[in-house]
Every structure is written in structure tokens, then in C-alpha cells.
């Protein structure tokens, strides 16, 4: 190797420093900690919904929050993995989870617009949507920080999954305090943070994931 080439290599590597490798376990732990902190904060500030501690909850409550929890965990797992891209890696899990959770808004709209339904718009629903969005902020921040440490190849898809995952887990955290367990309420207003989070992360946050 000639002196000119060696000098060029030395200049390029002069400012380099060793970095800690990204481990998926740490990313999952970070997201999990953010979710637990959010859940505890929601329960502390709003109080647990009636029947939560005794296990007396409705089937609609279990189904809605169970689907949202699976959706959130699926998206979070994919987001953490996308920070360390690999050849041939697929991220189809969240697509199936989104398809399954898609029954919630459909059921909610049908229930709300039925002859004896509550209608699509009501103040309590909007309030619950805002709380769900607020509960998703810390989770979204943790996932964003993890992606910024890595090198996601598809920034838009990573941002989309970030928004869906944080919105779903934020809705679950809020759901532990929400007293309304009707399918009309859960299917519309507890899914709304997922949709809003997905759009914001896909078209705004994704721009900051470039490396």
C-alpha cells in the first residue's frame, strides 16, 4: 500500500470510535420499559377501571385490548429488528396483526350506527383518543431513539410500524383506566390513536430516520 492511500485511510478513520453493537434484546427491553412506565403512570393518574383488579371485565374489553396488545407487540418487534437490517429479513408479522385488529373499527362503526347505537361522535370518545395518543408518546420516543441508533433500510415502513405499535400499546395502557368497554367505543376511539400514530410516523417522523 502506497503512502497516499495509507494517508487517505488515516484521514477517513481519524474520527471513528467503537460503538456498542445493537442487540434486539436491549431494544425490546427499552420498549417494554417505556410501556410499563406508561401503564403505571396511567393507572396512577387515572386509576384502574372498575373490575380490572378483580378480573370482572367484559368480553369486548378482553378482545379489543388483546388484539391491540398483539398488534403493538408485533410492530415493536419488527421496529427493533429493522434497526439492524439483514438480507432476506421479512416483516410480515405486523401485516397479519393489522388485518386481525381491523375487525375492531368495523365492529365499532356497525355498533355505533345501529338504531340503538351511541353515534360516531361523543365527547368521552374524543377524550379517550387524546389520552391514548398521550400514552403512546413515551413508547414512540423509545422506538425512535432505537431506530436512530441503527440503520433502517425502509424508513417509511419503519416509521409506519413505529406509529402503529406505539399507538396500539398506548391505547392498551389507556384502556386499563377507561371505564367504557362497549365495542362502539373501543372499536372507534381506542383504535383512533393507532391510525393517527401511523399517519404521523409514516409521513413526518420517518423523515428523521435517515442515516
HELIX and SHEET records of a PDB file:
HELIX    1   1 UNK A    3  UNK A   12  1                                  10    
HELIX    2   2 UNK A   24  UNK A   46  1                                  23    
HELIX    3   3 UNK A   59  UNK A   82  1                                  24    
HELIX    4   4 UNK A   93  UNK A  112  1                                  20    
HELIX    5   5 UNK A  123  UNK A  149  1                                  27    
HELIX    6   6 UNK A  155  UNK A  175  1                                  21    
HELIX    7   7 UNK A  183  UNK A  189  1                                   7    
HELIX    8   8 UNK A  192  UNK A  203  1                                  12    
HELIX    9   9 UNK A  205  UNK A  209  5                                   5    
END                                                                             
